[in-house]
Amino acid sequence: MRRSEIVRLQERVGTLGDGFWGPMSIAACQQHLKSMMPSPHPFPVEGSPEFTEFYGPHGDKDYSPPSEKIRLPFTLYYGDKPVKSLWVHARCAASLLRVFERLAEVYPDKASRERAGILIYNGLYNPRLKRNSLNSWSMHAWMNAIDINAGKNGNKTSWPVNASMPIEVMECFAQEGWLSAGAFWGRDAMHFQATAPL
């Protein structure tokens, strides 16, 4: 993001708009998003004892989590392929549909959705371990995480200095209790998961 965009972001999350994204801005952004989340929180913390009780086992080559199909209010694109519906873990499918309904309200036409980068879909279910891990499973293995616009919001791209995911998109997810990786660990801003913050 340009410095002027970071200033606007800082002002939106309630901190000093000086254009420098540091610890105070990070804390303010996380608090801003947490304040929008439902209470009690609808999802467990990743890795907590309640997590597997809530979501069940992760997917692997012989098992897929219980899922529901949601029909999106606007079309996404996986490369050139139109995506009009998604299969999502049954415990968070209705919630993800509401996220996309909110996104449709915030970005009411295709041009605004393209500018926000939310039409670029990069996957949801992937039964795999986390990168560089031998025994820790990715949230994608539970079918409760989605990636959007990976090209500009990659795993190693810092947010908001280099990544471009709009705070308004993160707010739509936060209102349903979804965690935004960019805001909560400063990178991987394409990634949103249905888990509570620590």
GIFEN-V459205 format. One line per field, one symbol per residue. ss: DSSP state (~ for helix, > for strand, _ for the rest). psi: psi as a letter, one per 40 degrees, with the letter a starting at -180 (. if undefined). burial: b if it has 24 or more other ideal C-beta (glycine too) atoms within 12 Angstrom, else e. Layout:
ss->???
psi->???
burial->???
//
This chain:
ss->__~~~~~~~~~~~_________~~~~~~~~~~~~~~________>___~~~~~~~____>__>___>>>>>>>>>>>>__>>>>>>>>>___~~~~~~~~~~~~~~___~~~~~~~___>>_______>_______>_~~~~__>>>>_~~~_____>________~~~~~~~~____>>~~~~~_>___>>>__>__
psi->iiddddddddddefihgeehhaddddddddddddeeiihiheiihheideddddeaiiiaeehiihiihihieihihgbehhheiihihdeeddddddddddddddgeiddddddeeeehheichhgiiihfieehiiddeeffiihhfddefidehiheddiehiddddddddeeeihhdddeeeifeehhigiii.
burial->beeeebeebbebbebeeeeebeeebbebbbebbbebbeeebbbbebeeeebeebbeebbeeeeebebeebebbbebeeeeeebeebbbbebbbebbbbbbebbbebbeeeeebeebbbbbbbbbbbeeeeeeeeeebbbbbbbbbbbbbbebbbbebbbbbebbbbbbbbbbbbbbbbbbbbbbebbbbbbbbbbbbe
//
